[in-house]
Amino acid sequence: MKLTEHHKNILHSKIRLTHCNSCGLSSISFSDTIYEMREFNGGRLNLSSSLYPVIVASCSNCGNTVFYNAIILGLVNQKGELIK
């Protein structure tokens, strides 16, 4: 699910990434998409497992990747719908 400009503004107002915690460079960027992270089930897809909508921030220098919960950020509701 793609983020709108409104949602990107909310994201940037709540999270201030100035540098990478691993390499120290200021090469961090957010994805413009909300992804789903599922509970690991030994390689088998379990549709009833826990699911988290996440925003990904990653460093273009070292590849360090951080996930932010889109529900807690106020971008997605508990039903998985994008909040307008």
N, C-alpha and C positions, 0 to 999 in steps of 0.2 A: 504494500500500500504506500503510495507516494505521499510525502508531506506537502502541504500547501505552504505558501509564504507566511501565512498567519501562524501555522504550527511551527515553522522554522524559527519565527520570532519568539514564540513561547519557549522553545528549546534553548535558544541562545540567551534568553533572559534568566533562565534557571541554572544553566551550567556555563561556567567560564573556564574554558580550556586554554591555558596560556602556553603550556609546554608538555612534552611527553614525559611521563613518570619514569620511563625506562632509559631513554637516551638523552633527555634534557633539551632536545631541539623543539622549536615551535612549529612543528609540521603535522599538527593534529587537525583532522577534519571529520565532520559528521556525515553519515550517509543521508540521502534524502528519501530513504525508504524505511518503513517499519517492517521488521522481520519477526518471524515466529521462532522461538526457541522451545523445543519439546524436551520432555524428560527422556533420558537415554533408556532404551529398552532392548539392549543386546543386538542392535541392528534391525530389529523388527519394528514396524510401524504400529503403534498402539494409539488409536484415535481417542481413547478415553484418558490418556495420560495428561499430566499437567502441561500447560502451555503458557508462555510468557511473550507478550509483544515487546520487542526491544528496538532501541535505536543504537546503532553501532558508531563508535568513534574510533578511528585508527590513525596511527602514525605512518606517514609515507616514507619515513627514513628507516625505522627498525621493524615496523609491522605490529607493534604493540596494539592490542585491540581491547576496548572496554565496551561493555553493554550497559545501557540505561533502560530501566523499566518504563515503558511508555504509559502505563496506567498511573504510576506514581507521578510522572511528569505532567499528567492531566491532558495527554494527547489522545488517549483511548479510554473508553469506559469499560466496566466489568464485563459487558457483553461482547467486547472486541470491536466495537464501532468507533470510528474516528469521531472525536468530539469537535463540533464546529465552532 
